[in-house]
């Protein structure tokens, strides 16, 4: 990954028009997150921590993870039946159900940001399922971004003013 990012760096430098110092900060961040995404032992640890911390959120569920059956090349967890967002929307769910799922997603991210000071930083639709019980299932905790105070306070105050 490091060598791939080094090859991309000159293109990004020209395309984004940043100073080399600024670009290095972003390249380092991308590299760190990509390395985390491939560390399955770290992902299992974070999955357990996040799911336990968020277990009391309404309408949000998580698989059970099995660290004793997981390792460097495999993550073992319960299967969760459900539909990915695209398939869920094809079922033409009621506005009430859409609101319920939307609220669950909001509560999930709001709790992370303000209580855990970290976020599930891979929010693509493939990492969420809508279960037959009409809950939001969250999977894939390979990319978690912690929010240090010097970022959190300006960030949280800026959107509270909106």
C-alpha positions as CSV (number, residue, x, y, z in Angstrom):
1,X,0.0,0.0,0.0
2,X,2.8,2.4,0.8
3,X,4.4,2.0,-2.6
4,X,1.0,2.4,-4.3
5,X,0.4,5.6,-2.4
6,X,3.9,6.9,-3.3
7,X,3.0,6.4,-7.0
8,X,-0.3,8.3,-6.6
9,X,1.3,11.2,-4.7
10,X,2.7,13.1,-7.7
11,X,-0.7,13.0,-9.5
12,X,-2.5,14.0,-6.3
13,X,0.0,16.8,-5.8
14,X,-0.7,18.3,-9.3
15,X,-4.5,17.6,-9.2
16,X,-5.1,19.1,-5.7
17,X,-2.7,21.9,-5.8
18,X,-1.6,21.4,-2.2
19,X,1.8,22.0,-0.7
20,X,3.8,18.8,-0.3
21,X,3.5,19.2,3.5
22,X,-0.3,19.4,3.3
23,X,-0.5,16.5,0.9
24,X,1.8,14.3,3.1
25,X,-0.7,14.8,6.0
26,X,-3.6,13.4,3.8
27,X,-1.5,10.6,2.3
28,X,-0.4,9.5,5.8
29,X,-4.1,9.5,6.9
30,X,-5.2,7.4,3.9
31,X,-2.3,5.0,4.4
32,X,-3.1,4.5,8.1
33,X,-6.8,3.9,7.4
34,X,-6.0,1.4,4.6
35,X,-3.7,-0.5,6.9
36,X,-6.4,-0.6,9.6
37,X,-8.9,-2.0,7.0
38,X,-6.6,-5.0,6.5
39,X,-6.0,-5.7,10.2
40,X,-8.7,-8.2,11.0
41,X,-7.6,-8.7,14.6
42,X,-8.0,-4.9,15.2
43,X,-11.4,-5.0,13.4
44,X,-12.7,-7.7,15.6
45,X,-11.6,-5.8,18.7
46,X,-13.2,-2.6,17.5
47,X,-16.3,-4.4,16.4
48,X,-16.8,-5.8,19.9
49,X,-16.0,-2.4,21.5
50,X,-18.4,-0.5,19.2
51,X,-21.2,-2.9,19.3
52,X,-21.1,-3.1,23.1
53,X,-20.9,0.7,23.4
54,X,-23.9,1.1,21.1
55,X,-26.0,-1.8,22.2
56,X,-28.6,0.4,23.9
57,X,-29.4,2.4,20.8
58,X,-33.0,1.9,19.6
59,X,-33.4,-0.1,16.4
60,X,-29.7,-0.7,15.9
61,X,-28.3,-4.2,16.0
62,X,-24.9,-5.8,15.5
63,X,-23.6,-9.3,14.9
64,X,-21.9,-11.2,17.7
65,X,-18.2,-11.5,17.0
66,X,-16.0,-14.5,17.9
67,X,-12.4,-13.5,18.6
68,X,-11.5,-17.0,19.5
69,X,-12.5,-18.1,15.9
70,X,-11.0,-15.1,14.2
71,X,-7.5,-14.3,13.2
72,X,-5.2,-12.4,10.9
73,X,-7.1,-13.7,7.8
74,X,-10.6,-14.3,9.0
75,X,-13.4,-12.6,11.0
76,X,-16.0,-14.8,12.6
77,X,-19.3,-13.3,13.4
78,X,-23.0,-14.2,13.4
79,X,-24.9,-14.0,10.1
80,X,-27.5,-11.2,10.1
81,X,-30.4,-11.6,7.7
82,X,-31.4,-8.4,6.0
83,X,-31.4,-6.2,2.9
84,X,-28.9,-3.7,1.9
85,X,-30.2,-0.2,1.5
86,X,-30.7,-0.4,-2.3
87,X,-32.7,-3.7,-2.0
88,X,-34.6,-2.3,1.0
89,X,-35.7,0.7,-0.9
90,X,-36.9,-1.4,-3.8
91,X,-39.5,-2.9,-1.4
92,X,-41.1,0.5,-1.2
93,X,-41.1,0.8,2.6
94,X,-43.5,3.1,4.2
95,X,-42.4,6.6,5.2
96,X,-42.8,5.6,8.8
97,X,-40.3,2.7,8.3
98,X,-37.9,5.0,6.3
99,X,-38.1,7.5,9.2
100,X,-37.4,4.7,11.7
101,X,-34.3,3.5,9.9
102,X,-33.1,7.1,9.2
103,X,-33.5,7.9,12.9
104,X,-31.5,4.8,13.8
105,X,-28.7,5.8,11.5
106,X,-28.7,9.3,12.9
107,X,-28.7,8.0,16.5
108,X,-25.8,5.6,15.6
109,X,-23.6,8.4,14.2
110,X,-24.6,11.0,16.7
111,X,-23.8,8.7,19.6
112,X,-20.4,7.8,18.2
113,X,-19.4,11.4,17.6
114,X,-20.5,12.8,20.9
115,X,-20.2,9.9,23.3
116,X,-17.4,7.7,21.8
117,X,-15.5,10.5,20.0
118,X,-14.9,8.1,17.2
119,X,-16.8,7.2,14.0
120,X,-17.5,4.2,11.9
121,X,-15.6,5.8,9.0
122,X,-16.7,3.5,6.2
123,X,-20.4,4.5,5.8
124,X,-21.1,3.0,2.4
125,X,-24.5,1.2,2.1
126,X,-22.9,-2.2,2.0
127,X,-22.0,-1.9,5.6
128,X,-25.6,-1.6,6.7
129,X,-28.6,-4.0,6.5
130,X,-32.2,-3.6,7.3
131,X,-33.4,-6.7,9.2
132,X,-36.7,-8.4,8.8
133,X,-37.4,-7.0,12.3
134,X,-37.1,-3.5,10.9
135,X,-33.8,-2.7,12.6
136,X,-30.6,-1.2,11.2
137,X,-27.8,-3.8,11.4
138,X,-24.3,-2.4,11.3
139,X,-21.3,-4.4,10.1
140,X,-17.7,-3.8,9.1
141,X,-15.7,-1.9,11.7
142,X,-12.4,-2.0,9.8
143,X,-12.2,1.8,9.6
144,X,-12.8,3.7,12.8
145,X,-11.6,7.3,13.0
146,X,-11.0,8.7,16.5
147,X,-11.9,12.4,17.1
148,X,-9.3,14.2,19.2
149,X,-10.4,17.2,21.2
150,X,-8.7,19.7,18.9
151,X,-11.0,18.4,16.1
152,X,-14.1,17.5,18.1
153,X,-14.8,20.8,19.8
154,X,-14.6,23.1,16.7
155,X,-16.5,20.4,14.6
156,X,-19.3,20.0,17.1
157,X,-19.7,23.7,17.8
158,X,-19.8,24.5,14.1
159,X,-22.7,22.3,13.3
160,X,-24.6,23.1,16.5
161,X,-24.7,26.7,15.2
162,X,-26.3,25.7,12.0
